[in-house]
Amino acid sequence: MTADGELVMRKMVNALAQSSAELLKQSENVENFKRIVPSLLDKGLDNINLNMFSEEMRVGLLNAMGDEYARKGKLPEAIKAFILAGNKAKLVTIGLDYERVGLFSSAIDAYRLADATDKLLKLGNKCLEDGRIADSVKAFRLVGNVEKLVKVGEDCLDKGKWDYAIEVFSAVGNKVKLAAVGDKALQDNQIGYAAKAYELSEDKDKLNLLGDTCLRQGLLSTALQAYTSSGNNVMIQFIKENFRQ
């Protein structure tokens, strides 16, 4: 090796040695500061300022706090710490912990914060199979899976779960399905749900049909509301002129 080559090699070795020493020092500093984590936990995340530390140090402390909060079962605080640390893997772990104890809505929230689309879809399917409609709707809405949402809505419609069916079809903007919910609700004499579904569907013919049905049953207030939503001025005037209180 030439003299110049030896000089270059020596500089590279020195640079690597210096870099290794700095990394070791930083690691030791992080471990040292982790000793103050119990004090930081006592103060709480909202009452501490870590901005004076390097990014590595700050993230290390936040992760340490998150781990300790999780160990103590304080999962909301752990989630906040991991969010600040940008640690999505830990957020997924917390989501799994929530799943294990049956807190599916909280698990969905954790997966959302972690951008874990695959976990949301899997949990949405599980909740749908288990009949946990609200949680399945929540998960599928977060991933924007319209096909799954429509399936949930149709299942709810078949089972007469009007609230969920209306919520789902309203969320995906399917006015035809909303009108179908109104039809079935009206057949079952569920006037309130029929009115809500028809109004969201903006189907004037269905609203007039509802108004006629309510008028026959003496439900004047609901009939007037239906005719008003459909813009049926003739029937609005008829009710006001002939059935004044």
CYANA upper distance limits for C-alpha pairs under 8 A (distance plus 0.5 A):
  1 MET  CA      5 GLY  CA      6.38
  1 MET  CA      6 GLU  CA      6.92
  2 THR  CA      6 GLU  CA      6.75
  3 ALA  CA      7 LEU  CA      6.74
  4 ASP  CA      8 VAL  CA      6.77
  5 GLY  CA      9 MET  CA      6.65
  6 GLU  CA     10 ARG  CA      6.54
  7 LEU  CA     11 LYS  CA      6.76
  8 VAL  CA     12 MET  CA      6.78
  9 MET  CA     13 VAL  CA      6.72
 10 ARG  CA     14 ASN  CA      6.64
 11 LYS  CA     15 ALA  CA      6.56
 12 MET  CA     16 LEU  CA      6.67
 13 VAL  CA     17 ALA  CA      6.61
 14 ASN  CA     18 GLN  CA      6.60
 15 ALA  CA     19 SER  CA      6.60
 16 LEU  CA     20 SER  CA      6.58
 17 ALA  CA     21 ALA  CA      6.67
 18 GLN  CA     22 GLU  CA      6.76
 19 SER  CA     23 LEU  CA      6.75
 20 SER  CA     24 LEU  CA      6.62
 21 ALA  CA     25 LYS  CA      6.61
 22 GLU  CA     26 GLN  CA      6.62
 23 LEU  CA     27 SER  CA      6.61
 24 LEU  CA     28 GLU  CA      6.63
 25 LYS  CA     29 ASN  CA      6.60
 26 GLN  CA     30 VAL  CA      6.69
 26 GLN  CA     57 MET  CA      8.42
 27 SER  CA     31 GLU  CA      6.79
 28 GLU  CA     32 ASN  CA      6.60
 29 ASN  CA     33 PHE  CA      6.62
 29 ASN  CA     57 MET  CA      8.38
 30 VAL  CA     34 LYS  CA      6.61
 30 VAL  CA     57 MET  CA      6.32
 30 VAL  CA     60 GLY  CA      7.01
 30 VAL  CA     61 LEU  CA      7.86
 31 GLU  CA     35 ARG  CA      7.44
 32 ASN  CA     36 ILE  CA      8.34
 33 PHE  CA     37 VAL  CA      7.81
 33 PHE  CA     61 LEU  CA      7.79
 34 LYS  CA     60 GLY  CA      8.48
 34 LYS  CA     61 LEU  CA      6.68
 34 LYS  CA     64 ALA  CA      7.21
 36 ILE  CA     40 LEU  CA      6.94
 37 VAL  CA     41 LEU  CA      6.57
 37 VAL  CA     61 LEU  CA      7.70
 37 VAL  CA     64 ALA  CA      7.58
 37 VAL  CA     65 MET  CA      6.67
 38 PRO  CA     42 ASP  CA      6.85
 39 SER  CA     43 LYS  CA      7.03
 40 LEU  CA     44 GLY  CA      6.64
 40 LEU  CA     45 LEU  CA      7.97
 40 LEU  CA     48 ILE  CA      7.62
 40 LEU  CA     65 MET  CA      8.22
 41 LEU  CA     45 LEU  CA      7.71
 41 LEU  CA     65 MET  CA      7.25
 41 LEU  CA     69 TYR  CA      8.36
 43 LYS  CA     47 ASN  CA      6.36
 43 LYS  CA     48 ILE  CA      7.34
 44 GLY  CA     48 ILE  CA      7.29
 45 LEU  CA     77 GLU  CA      8.38
 45 LEU  CA     81 ALA  CA      7.80
 50 LEU  CA     58 ARG  CA      6.47
 51 ASN  CA     58 ARG  CA      7.77
 53 PHE  CA     57 MET  CA      6.35
 53 PHE  CA     58 ARG  CA      6.24
 54 SER  CA     58 ARG  CA      6.57
 55 GLU  CA     59 VAL  CA      6.54
 56 GLU  CA     60 GLY  CA      6.52
 57 MET  CA     61 LEU  CA      6.74
 58 ARG  CA     62 LEU  CA      6.73
 58 ARG  CA     85 ALA  CA      8.36
 59 VAL  CA     63 ASN  CA      6.56
 59 VAL  CA     84 LEU  CA      8.37
 59 VAL  CA     85 ALA  CA      5.51
 60 GLY  CA     64 ALA  CA      6.63
 60 GLY  CA     85 ALA  CA      8.39
 61 LEU  CA     65 MET  CA      6.61
 62 LEU  CA     66 GLY  CA      6.56
 62 LEU  CA     81 ALA  CA      5.96
 62 LEU  CA     82 PHE  CA      7.24
 62 LEU  CA     84 LEU  CA      7.59
 62 LEU  CA     85 ALA  CA      6.25
 63 ASN  CA     67 ASP  CA      6.59
 63 ASN  CA     81 ALA  CA      7.12
 63 ASN  CA     82 PHE  CA      6.58
 63 ASN  CA     85 ALA  CA      6.81
 63 ASN  CA     87 ASN  CA      8.16
 64 ALA  CA     68 GLU  CA      6.75
 65 MET  CA     69 TYR  CA      6.55
 65 MET  CA     78 ALA  CA      7.72
 65 MET  CA     81 ALA  CA      7.13
 66 GLY  CA     70 ALA  CA      6.58
 66 GLY  CA     77 GLU  CA      7.65
 66 GLY  CA     78 ALA  CA      4.71
 66 GLY  CA     79 ILE  CA      7.46
 66 GLY  CA     80 LYS  CA      8.23
 66 GLY  CA     81 ALA  CA      5.52
 66 GLY  CA     82 PHE  CA      6.34
 67 ASP  CA     71 ARG  CA      6.60
 67 ASP  CA     78 ALA  CA      7.28
 68 GLU  CA     72 LYS  CA      6.78
 68 GLU  CA     78 ALA  CA      8.20
 69 TYR  CA     73 GLY  CA      6.80
 69 TYR  CA     74 LYS  CA      5.54
 69 TYR  CA     75 LEU  CA      7.00
 69 TYR  CA     77 GLU  CA      6.80
 69 TYR  CA     78 ALA  CA      5.53
 70 ALA  CA     74 LYS  CA      5.99
 70 ALA  CA     75 LEU  CA      5.81
 70 ALA  CA     77 GLU  CA      8.42
 70 ALA  CA     78 ALA  CA      5.92
 70 ALA  CA     94 ILE  CA      8.42
 74 LYS  CA     78 ALA  CA      6.77
 75 LEU  CA     79 ILE  CA      6.49
 75 LEU  CA     94 ILE  CA      7.68
 76 PRO  CA     80 LYS  CA      6.91
 77 GLU  CA     81 ALA  CA      6.83
 78 ALA  CA     82 PHE  CA      6.72
 79 ILE  CA     83 ILE  CA      6.56
 79 ILE  CA     91 LEU  CA      6.81
 79 ILE  CA     94 ILE  CA      8.03
 79 ILE  CA    110 ALA  CA      8.04
 80 LYS  CA     84 LEU  CA      6.81
 81 ALA  CA     85 ALA  CA      6.72
 82 PHE  CA     86 GLY  CA      6.38
 82 PHE  CA     87 ASN  CA      5.58
 82 PHE  CA     88 LYS  CA      7.70
 82 PHE  CA     90 LYS  CA      7.16
 82 PHE  CA     91 LEU  CA      7.11
 83 ILE  CA     87 ASN  CA      6.74
 83 ILE  CA     88 LYS  CA      7.86
 83 ILE  CA     91 LEU  CA      8.19
 83 ILE  CA    113 LEU  CA      8.16
 87 ASN  CA     91 LEU  CA      7.17
 88 LYS  CA     92 VAL  CA      6.80
 88 LYS  CA    113 LEU  CA      8.04
 88 LYS  CA    114 ALA  CA      5.14
 88 LYS  CA    115 ASP  CA      8.18
 89 ALA  CA     93 THR  CA      6.92
 89 ALA  CA    114 ALA  CA      7.73
 90 LYS  CA     94 ILE  CA      6.82
 91 LEU  CA     95 GLY  CA      6.75
 91 LEU  CA    110 ALA  CA      6.29
 91 LEU  CA    111 TYR  CA      7.33
 91 LEU  CA    113 LEU  CA      7.67
 91 LEU  CA    114 ALA  CA      6.21
 92 VAL  CA     96 LEU  CA      6.81
 92 VAL  CA    110 ALA  CA      7.01
 92 VAL  CA    111 TYR  CA      6.24
 92 VAL  CA    114 ALA  CA      6.71
 92 VAL  CA    116 ALA  CA      7.71
 93 THR  CA     97 ASP  CA      6.82
 94 ILE  CA     98 TYR  CA      6.77
 94 ILE  CA    107 ALA  CA      7.88
 94 ILE  CA    110 ALA  CA      7.28
 95 GLY  CA     99 GLU  CA      6.74
 95 GLY  CA    106 SER  CA      7.71
 95 GLY  CA    107 ALA  CA      4.69
 95 GLY  CA    108 ILE  CA      7.43
 95 GLY  CA    109 ASP  CA      8.24
 95 GLY  CA    110 ALA  CA      5.56
 95 GLY  CA    111 TYR  CA      6.42
 96 LEU  CA    100 ARG  CA      6.73
 96 LEU  CA    107 ALA  CA      7.18
 97 ASP  CA    101 VAL  CA      7.24
 97 ASP  CA    107 ALA  CA      8.20
 98 TYR  CA    102 GLY  CA      6.82
 98 TYR  CA    103 LEU  CA      5.55
 98 TYR  CA    104 PHE  CA      6.98
 98 TYR  CA    106 SER  CA      6.88
 98 TYR  CA    107 ALA  CA      5.57
 99 GLU  CA    103 LEU  CA      6.13
 99 GLU  CA    104 PHE  CA      5.96
 99 GLU  CA    107 ALA  CA      6.23
103 LEU  CA    107 ALA  CA      6.78
104 PHE  CA    108 ILE  CA      6.63
104 PHE  CA    123 LEU  CA      8.44
104 PHE  CA    135 ASP  CA      7.27
105 SER  CA    109 ASP  CA      6.91
105 SER  CA    135 ASP  CA      6.37
105 SER  CA    138 LYS  CA      8.43
106 SER  CA    110 ALA  CA      6.82
107 ALA  CA    111 TYR  CA      6.73
108 ILE  CA    112 ARG  CA      6.58
108 ILE  CA    120 LEU  CA      6.78
108 ILE  CA    123 LEU  CA      8.17
108 ILE  CA    135 ASP  CA      8.44
108 ILE  CA    138 LYS  CA      8.27
108 ILE  CA    139 ALA  CA      6.80
109 ASP  CA    113 LEU  CA      6.86
110 ALA  CA    114 ALA  CA      6.82
111 TYR  CA    115 ASP  CA      6.56
111 TYR  CA    116 ALA  CA      5.58
111 TYR  CA    117 THR  CA      7.89
111 TYR  CA    119 LYS  CA      7.08
111 TYR  CA    120 LEU  CA      6.79
112 ARG  CA    116 ALA  CA      6.72
112 ARG  CA    117 THR  CA      7.96
112 ARG  CA    120 LEU  CA      7.87
112 ARG  CA    142 LEU  CA      7.80
116 ALA  CA    120 LEU  CA      6.86
117 THR  CA    121 LEU  CA      6.68
117 THR  CA    143 VAL  CA      6.67
118 ASP  CA    122 LYS  CA      6.66
119 LYS  CA    123 LEU  CA      6.51
120 LEU  CA    124 GLY  CA      6.41
120 LEU  CA    139 ALA  CA      5.99
120 LEU  CA    140 PHE  CA      7.79
120 LEU  CA    142 LEU  CA      8.25
120 LEU  CA    143 VAL  CA      7.53
121 LEU  CA    125 ASN  CA      6.76
121 LEU  CA    139 ALA  CA      7.11
121 LEU  CA    140 PHE  CA      7.00
121 LEU  CA    143 VAL  CA      7.55
122 LYS  CA    126 LYS  CA      6.82
123 LEU  CA    127 CYS  CA      6.57
123 LEU  CA    136 SER  CA      7.90
123 LEU  CA    139 ALA  CA      7.71
124 GLY  CA    128 LEU  CA      6.65
124 GLY  CA    135 ASP  CA      7.37
124 GLY  CA    136 SER  CA      4.78
124 GLY  CA    137 VAL  CA      7.74
124 GLY  CA    138 LYS  CA      8.27
124 GLY  CA    139 ALA  CA      5.60
124 GLY  CA    140 PHE  CA      6.53
125 ASN  CA    129 GLU  CA      6.73
125 ASN  CA    136 SER  CA      7.21
126 LYS  CA    130 ASP  CA      6.69
126 LYS  CA    136 SER  CA      8.26
127 CYS  CA    131 GLY  CA      6.55
127 CYS  CA    132 ARG  CA      5.26
127 CYS  CA    133 ILE  CA      7.18
127 CYS  CA    135 ASP  CA      6.76
127 CYS  CA    136 SER  CA      5.62
128 LEU  CA    132 ARG  CA      6.19
128 LEU  CA    133 ILE  CA      6.37
128 LEU  CA    135 ASP  CA      8.48
128 LEU  CA    136 SER  CA      5.88
128 LEU  CA    152 VAL  CA      7.84
132 ARG  CA    136 SER  CA      6.75
133 ILE  CA    137 VAL  CA      6.58
133 ILE  CA    152 VAL  CA      7.91
133 ILE  CA    164 TYR  CA      7.92
134 ALA  CA    138 LYS  CA      6.70
134 ALA  CA    164 TYR  CA      7.78
135 ASP  CA    139 ALA  CA      6.70
136 SER  CA    140 PHE  CA      6.61
136 SER  CA    152 VAL  CA      8.43
137 VAL  CA    141 ARG  CA      6.45
137 VAL  CA    149 LEU  CA      6.96
137 VAL  CA    152 VAL  CA      7.75
137 VAL  CA    168 VAL  CA      7.61
138 LYS  CA    142 LEU  CA      6.87
139 ALA  CA    143 VAL  CA      7.10
140 PHE  CA    144 GLY  CA      6.45
140 PHE  CA    145 ASN  CA      5.85
140 PHE  CA    146 VAL  CA      8.06
140 PHE  CA    148 LYS  CA      7.16
140 PHE  CA    149 LEU  CA      6.72
141 ARG  CA    145 ASN  CA      6.91
141 ARG  CA    146 VAL  CA      8.16
141 ARG  CA    149 LEU  CA      7.74
145 ASN  CA    149 LEU  CA      6.83
146 VAL  CA    150 VAL  CA      6.61
146 VAL  CA    172 VAL  CA      7.01
147 GLU  CA    151 LYS  CA      6.87
148 LYS  CA    152 VAL  CA      6.76
149 LEU  CA    153 GLY  CA      6.62
149 LEU  CA    168 VAL  CA      6.78
149 LEU  CA    169 PHE  CA      8.39
149 LEU  CA    172 VAL  CA      8.16
150 VAL  CA    154 GLU  CA      6.60
150 VAL  CA    168 VAL  CA      7.51
150 VAL  CA    169 PHE  CA      7.36
150 VAL  CA    172 VAL  CA      8.30
151 LYS  CA    155 ASP  CA      6.68
152 VAL  CA    156 CYS  CA      6.68
152 VAL  CA    165 ALA  CA      8.14
152 VAL  CA    168 VAL  CA      8.00
153 GLY  CA    157 LEU  CA      6.61
153 GLY  CA    164 TYR  CA      7.34
153 GLY  CA    165 ALA  CA      5.03
153 GLY  CA    166 ILE  CA      8.10
153 GLY  CA    168 VAL  CA      6.01
153 GLY  CA    169 PHE  CA      6.89
154 GLU  CA    158 ASP  CA      6.70
154 GLU  CA    165 ALA  CA      7.48
155 ASP  CA    159 LYS  CA      6.84
156 CYS  CA    160 GLY  CA      6.49
156 CYS  CA    161 LYS  CA      5.32
156 CYS  CA    162 TRP  CA      7.35
156 CYS  CA    164 TYR  CA      6.88
156 CYS  CA    165 ALA  CA      5.76
157 LEU  CA    161 LYS  CA      6.44
157 LEU  CA    162 TRP  CA      6.93
157 LEU  CA    165 ALA  CA      6.13
157 LEU  CA    181 VAL  CA      6.94
160 GLY  CA    185 ALA  CA      8.26
161 LYS  CA    165 ALA  CA      6.76
162 TRP  CA    166 ILE  CA      6.52
162 TRP  CA    181 VAL  CA      7.72
162 TRP  CA    185 ALA  CA      7.94
162 TRP  CA    193 TYR  CA      7.05
163 ASP  CA    167 GLU  CA      6.61
163 ASP  CA    193 TYR  CA      8.07
164 TYR  CA    168 VAL  CA      6.54
165 ALA  CA    169 PHE  CA      6.69
165 ALA  CA    178 LEU  CA      8.49
165 ALA  CA    181 VAL  CA      7.65
166 ILE  CA    170 SER  CA      6.34
166 ILE  CA    178 LEU  CA      6.82
166 ILE  CA    181 VAL  CA      7.56
166 ILE  CA    197 ALA  CA      6.72
167 GLU  CA    171 ALA  CA      6.56
168 VAL  CA    172 VAL  CA      6.95
169 PHE  CA    173 GLY  CA      6.40
169 PHE  CA    174 ASN  CA      5.70
169 PHE  CA    175 LYS  CA      7.69
169 PHE  CA    177 LYS  CA      6.84
169 PHE  CA    178 LEU  CA      6.48
170 SER  CA    174 ASN  CA      6.83
170 SER  CA    175 LYS  CA      7.86
170 SER  CA    178 LEU  CA      7.57
170 SER  CA    200 LEU  CA      7.60
174 ASN  CA    178 LEU  CA      6.90
174 ASN  CA    201 SER  CA      8.36
175 LYS  CA    179 ALA  CA      6.68
175 LYS  CA    200 LEU  CA      7.64
175 LYS  CA    201 SER  CA      4.94
175 LYS  CA    202 GLU  CA      8.01
176 VAL  CA    180 ALA  CA      6.86
176 VAL  CA    201 SER  CA      7.37
177 LYS  CA    181 VAL  CA      6.74
178 LEU  CA    182 GLY  CA      6.82
178 LEU  CA    197 ALA  CA      5.79
178 LEU  CA    198 TYR  CA      7.20
178 LEU  CA    200 LEU  CA      7.44
178 LEU  CA    201 SER  CA      5.94
179 ALA  CA    183 ASP  CA      6.72
179 ALA  CA    197 ALA  CA      6.64
179 ALA  CA    198 TYR  CA      6.01
179 ALA  CA    201 SER  CA      6.13
179 ALA  CA    203 ASP  CA      7.60
179 ALA  CA    206 LYS  CA      7.93
180 ALA  CA    184 LYS  CA      6.85
181 VAL  CA    185 ALA  CA      6.54
181 VAL  CA    194 ALA  CA      7.53
181 VAL  CA    197 ALA  CA      6.79
182 GLY  CA    186 LEU  CA      6.46
182 GLY  CA    193 TYR  CA      7.24
182 GLY  CA    194 ALA  CA      4.53
182 GLY  CA    195 ALA  CA      7.40
182 GLY  CA    196 LYS  CA      8.11
182 GLY  CA    197 ALA  CA      5.47
182 GLY  CA    198 TYR  CA      6.07
183 ASP  CA    187 GLN  CA      6.73
183 ASP  CA    194 ALA  CA      7.28
184 LYS  CA    188 ASP  CA      6.85
184 LYS  CA    194 ALA  CA      8.29
185 ALA  CA    189 ASN  CA      6.66
185 ALA  CA    190 GLN  CA      5.40
185 ALA  CA    191 ILE  CA      7.34
185 ALA  CA    193 TYR  CA      6.69
185 ALA  CA    194 ALA  CA      5.64
186 LEU  CA    190 GLN  CA      5.95
186 LEU  CA    191 ILE  CA      6.30
186 LEU  CA    193 TYR  CA      8.39
186 LEU  CA    194 ALA  CA      5.89
186 LEU  CA    210 LEU  CA      8.23
190 GLN  CA    194 ALA  CA      6.66
191 ILE  CA    195 ALA  CA      6.54
192 GLY  CA    196 LYS  CA      6.81
193 TYR  CA    197 ALA  CA      6.59
194 ALA  CA    198 TYR  CA      6.52
194 ALA  CA    210 LEU  CA      8.24
195 ALA  CA    199 GLU  CA      6.53
195 ALA  CA    207 LEU  CA      7.89
195 ALA  CA    210 LEU  CA      7.66
195 ALA  CA    226 ALA  CA      7.58
196 LYS  CA    200 LEU  CA      6.80
197 ALA  CA    201 SER  CA      6.63
198 TYR  CA    202 GLU  CA      6.63
198 TYR  CA    203 ASP  CA      6.60
198 TYR  CA    206 LYS  CA      6.86
198 TYR  CA    207 LEU  CA      6.46
199 GLU  CA    203 ASP  CA      7.60
199 GLU  CA    207 LEU  CA      7.59
199 GLU  CA    226 ALA  CA      8.36
199 GLU  CA    229 SER  CA      7.36
202 GLU  CA    207 LEU  CA      8.45
202 GLU  CA    230 SER  CA      8.22
203 ASP  CA    207 LEU  CA      6.76
203 ASP  CA    230 SER  CA      8.05
204 LYS  CA    208 ASN  CA      6.63
204 LYS  CA    229 SER  CA      8.02
204 LYS  CA    230 SER  CA      5.08
204 LYS  CA    231 GLY  CA      8.22
205 ASP  CA    209 LEU  CA      6.72
205 ASP  CA    230 SER  CA      8.00
206 LYS  CA    210 LEU  CA      6.67
207 LEU  CA    211 GLY  CA      6.62
207 LEU  CA    226 ALA  CA      5.81
207 LEU  CA    227 TYR  CA      7.12
207 LEU  CA    229 SER  CA      7.62
207 LEU  CA    230 SER  CA      6.31
208 ASN  CA    212 ASP  CA      6.67
208 ASN  CA    226 ALA  CA      6.98
208 ASN  CA    227 TYR  CA      6.35
208 ASN  CA    230 SER  CA      6.96
208 ASN  CA    232 ASN  CA      8.01
209 LEU  CA    213 THR  CA      6.75
210 LEU  CA    214 CYS  CA      6.62
210 LEU  CA    223 ALA  CA      7.48
210 LEU  CA    226 ALA  CA      7.06
211 GLY  CA    215 LEU  CA      6.52
211 GLY  CA    222 THR  CA      7.60
211 GLY  CA    223 ALA  CA      4.61
211 GLY  CA    224 LEU  CA      7.37
211 GLY  CA    225 GLN  CA      8.30
211 GLY  CA    226 ALA  CA      5.67
211 GLY  CA    227 TYR  CA      6.31
212 ASP  CA    216 ARG  CA      6.79
212 ASP  CA    223 ALA  CA      7.36
213 THR  CA    217 GLN  CA      6.91
213 THR  CA    223 ALA  CA      8.23
214 CYS  CA    218 GLY  CA      6.57
214 CYS  CA    219 LEU  CA      5.32
214 CYS  CA    220 LEU  CA      7.11
214 CYS  CA    222 THR  CA      6.99
214 CYS  CA    223 ALA  CA      5.60
215 LEU  CA    219 LEU  CA      6.13
215 LEU  CA    220 LEU  CA      6.22
215 LEU  CA    223 ALA  CA      6.11
219 LEU  CA    223 ALA  CA      6.60
220 LEU  CA    224 LEU  CA      6.48
220 LEU  CA    239 ILE  CA      8.06
221 SER  CA    225 GLN  CA      6.74
222 THR  CA    226 ALA  CA      6.66
223 ALA  CA    227 TYR  CA      6.68
224 LEU  CA    228 THR  CA      6.49
224 LEU  CA    235 MET  CA      8.32
224 LEU  CA    236 ILE  CA      6.57
224 LEU  CA    239 ILE  CA      7.54
225 GLN  CA    229 SER  CA      6.67
226 ALA  CA    230 SER  CA      6.78
227 TYR  CA    231 GLY  CA      6.49
227 TYR  CA    232 ASN  CA      5.57
227 TYR  CA    233 ASN  CA      7.88
227 TYR  CA    235 MET  CA      7.06
227 TYR  CA    236 ILE  CA      6.67
228 THR  CA    232 ASN  CA      6.67
228 THR  CA    233 ASN  CA      7.77
228 THR  CA    236 ILE  CA      7.14
232 ASN  CA    236 ILE  CA      6.81
233 ASN  CA    237 GLN  CA      6.57
234 VAL  CA    238 PHE  CA      6.64
235 MET  CA    239 ILE  CA      6.63
236 ILE  CA    240 LYS  CA      6.76
237 GLN  CA    241 GLU  CA      6.39
238 PHE  CA    242 ASN  CA      6.48
238 PHE  CA    243 PHE  CA      8.49
239 ILE  CA    243 PHE  CA      5.82
239 ILE  CA    244 ARG  CA      7.89
240 LYS  CA    244 ARG  CA      6.10
